[in-house]
């Protein structure tokens, strides 16, 4: 029995040690692979030489060393510059590092389009936390709330509401700017919104009347509040972008 407990204790430790060994090996490979790019990096050279290999290597630990490639300059140089300036923006930094890992994995035929770098650059840190969840849904209900005046004039109060809850509490998220963010994603080509169609199922839009925004407008305007139902769909560009920023072990999950 004692021996069995000993083996059980050694197993995870040995696995963790093997992982650390692979990460260290990938870090050395990354430094060698990317060294020819130093002349292109200017004031970001310090980040490239020190932090960059350490931050990227854990994302490539399970990629065989022979499958590592140096991405094209048009992708890797802007990415390294963006990474060096992303201090204090963990959501954006995560996306940039994920893009770099995808671009460095030679097994991935789809790879990284140069437009993906600009796509991340045009996101705020807050919306970057929400976007992967939305893209992973592929399509989801969406709504916009309007106020109807006594003379029959309709005024939109809130656009593009989504059913988003806090992960820890399950309560509706309040630190969101749906109208701005969804419009930005539409402009970036990640999603499209259609209010001419509705999500099937009687309960598909019950969440709208629980949103704090809706409750506040309802208290202000009483029975004059209504909402329009629609559907948000992820575009093909959005699916490919989601795939590129996804975990290395789930790159074929979104196609």
Secondary structure, 3 states (H helix, E strand, C coil): CHHHHHHHHHHHHHHHHHHHHHHHHHHHHHHHHHHHHHHHCHHHHHHHHHHHHHHHHHHHCCCCHHHECCCCHHHHHHHHHHHHCCCCCHHHHHHHHHHHHHHHECCCCCCCCHHHHHHHHCCCHHHHHHHHHHHHHCEEEEEEEEEECCCCCEEEEEEEECCCECCCCCCECCCCCHHHHHHHHHHCCCEEEECCCCCCCCCCCHHHHHCHHHHHHHHHHHHHEEEEEEEEEECHHHHHHHHHHCCHHHCCCCC
